[in-house]
Amino acid sequence: MERSIGTVVRGLRAPIIKEGDDLVQIVVDSIINAAENEGYDIQDRDIIAITESIVARAQGNYANIDDIATDIKEKFQDETVGVLFPILSRNRFMNLLKGFANVAIIRHYDNWMRKRKGQAWLDYKDQEAIRRTNALLK
């Protein structure tokens, strides 16, 4: 019998991984669920691969945009920072740019608003943080 199908690759949908999640159980459940729903069997010698990013998320081993901005601010303070030859690998550069923007633009805007609005600005920011947190928890 001649083979008519070569390598088959499937991208599976899984829950959003958070720090401390049981990654093994999530991966197993996602694979079994997809195989049952899509009507294919898991065979001997099948290879299951997961991205390094979900392992890092489960381990809490990542830097968020605020971490990047804080690091840049501590290292460069008020010095001019330039970006040359960006690495456009898996959207990492976009997060670095957001971190730079946080320092270069957002922090200055925030300081200006604090001077202009005072406590009302801080109260507004607190309420927005609570609203966004509640929205994410739903």
Contacts in CASP RR format, 6 or more apart in sequence:
PFRMAT RR
TARGET T0000
AUTHOR 0000-0000-0000
METHOD contacts of the structure
MODEL  1
MERSIGTVVRGLRAPIIKEGDDLVQIVVDSIINAAENEGYDIQDRDIIAI
TESIVARAQGNYANIDDIATDIKEKFQDETVGVLFPILSRNRFMNLLKGF
ANVAIIRHYDNWMRKRKGQAWLDYKDQEAIRRTNALLK
10 34 0 8 1.000
10 38 0 8 1.000
10 40 0 8 1.000
12 30 0 8 1.000
12 31 0 8 1.000
12 34 0 8 1.000
13 30 0 8 1.000
13 34 0 8 1.000
14 26 0 8 1.000
14 27 0 8 1.000
14 30 0 8 1.000
14 54 0 8 1.000
15 21 0 8 1.000
15 26 0 8 1.000
15 30 0 8 1.000
17 23 0 8 1.000
17 26 0 8 1.000
17 54 0 8 1.000
17 57 0 8 1.000
17 58 0 8 1.000
18 57 0 8 1.000
18 58 0 8 1.000
19 57 0 8 1.000
19 58 0 8 1.000
19 59 0 8 1.000
19 60 0 8 1.000
20 58 0 8 1.000
20 59 0 8 1.000
20 60 0 8 1.000
21 57 0 8 1.000
21 58 0 8 1.000
23 50 0 8 1.000
23 54 0 8 1.000
23 55 0 8 1.000
23 58 0 8 1.000
27 48 0 8 1.000
27 50 0 8 1.000
31 42 0 8 1.000
31 48 0 8 1.000
32 42 0 8 1.000
35 41 0 8 1.000
35 42 0 8 1.000
53 62 0 8 1.000
53 90 0 8 1.000
55 61 0 8 1.000
56 62 0 8 1.000
63 71 0 8 1.000
65 95 0 8 1.000
65 98 0 8 1.000
65 99 0 8 1.000
65 102 0 8 1.000
66 99 0 8 1.000
66 102 0 8 1.000
68 95 0 8 1.000
68 96 0 8 1.000
68 98 0 8 1.000
68 99 0 8 1.000
68 100 0 8 1.000
68 102 0 8 1.000
69 99 0 8 1.000
69 100 0 8 1.000
69 102 0 8 1.000
69 103 0 8 1.000
69 106 0 8 1.000
69 107 0 8 1.000
72 81 0 8 1.000
72 99 0 8 1.000
72 100 0 8 1.000
72 103 0 8 1.000
73 103 0 8 1.000
73 107 0 8 1.000
76 103 0 8 1.000
81 100 0 8 1.000
81 103 0 8 1.000
81 104 0 8 1.000
83 96 0 8 1.000
83 97 0 8 1.000
83 100 0 8 1.000
86 93 0 8 1.000
86 96 0 8 1.000
86 97 0 8 1.000
87 93 0 8 1.000
113 121 0 8 1.000
114 121 0 8 1.000
114 122 0 8 1.000
117 124 0 8 1.000
END
